[in-house]
Amino acid sequence: STHNFILHTIFLLKELKAENSLQILLDILRQNEEYIDYWFSDFLTEGIWESIYTLGYNRMDELSSFLKEPNRYCYCRTEISVAVTQIALHHPERREEVIKWFGEMLTFFLDNKENNNIIESEMIGLMVSDILDIKGSELIPEITEIYQNELSSIGVAGDLESIIDELTNPALFYDHKRDLMDIFSQYKEIVNTWAGYTEEEPIVVNDEKSNDIFTNNPVTEFSRKPGRNDLCPCGSGKKYKKCCLKDK
């Protein structure tokens, strides 16, 4: 209850459709991994995409600018990609625009392939997975070049052959559109699923390093099921939908 107020503020900005607050949200996502983990924990890859989607819906240039900045935390960058993917899935009329956006991002990574402060193979692999979600076969040339330059983690998105097969085989199409919840539905889910709101005991992380820096109180993490596009909890490095979810 003492660590959630930033999340609630972001929820309210999303509900208000306060697009002028996008840069404030991006400034939060510009913080280091320790800060992000302390304030958001697992919720970073569970619900932040929706706020990025709403605030960045008409500001995709600002989202791409964020991804081009060096030394940004991997999973803050991937949530930008998820949000843009969902724009295409919820608004098919914008698919061509989103395909162009991803194409420009892949070209940017190729142009900066020697810059280790920008290139992160896990993040690029997750972006390729997002392109699979929108069946972005138009981007096969760029994806091929990404793989030829070994910029994408094979363990995340799969090898090039399987990617091309999934992009070109209609039988492998799945609907990856996520639900967009209004704030009432969102809080209904929160009070029914978040530790601290339910009778389930919260998971306490005894991280001495974090406690020394921020507080002497332990941090309570949210106990949530992984989303289809989250990293698989088994530790494989693949998306959940491409790993253990297939066995459910």
Disulfide bonds with the S-S distance in Angstrom:
none
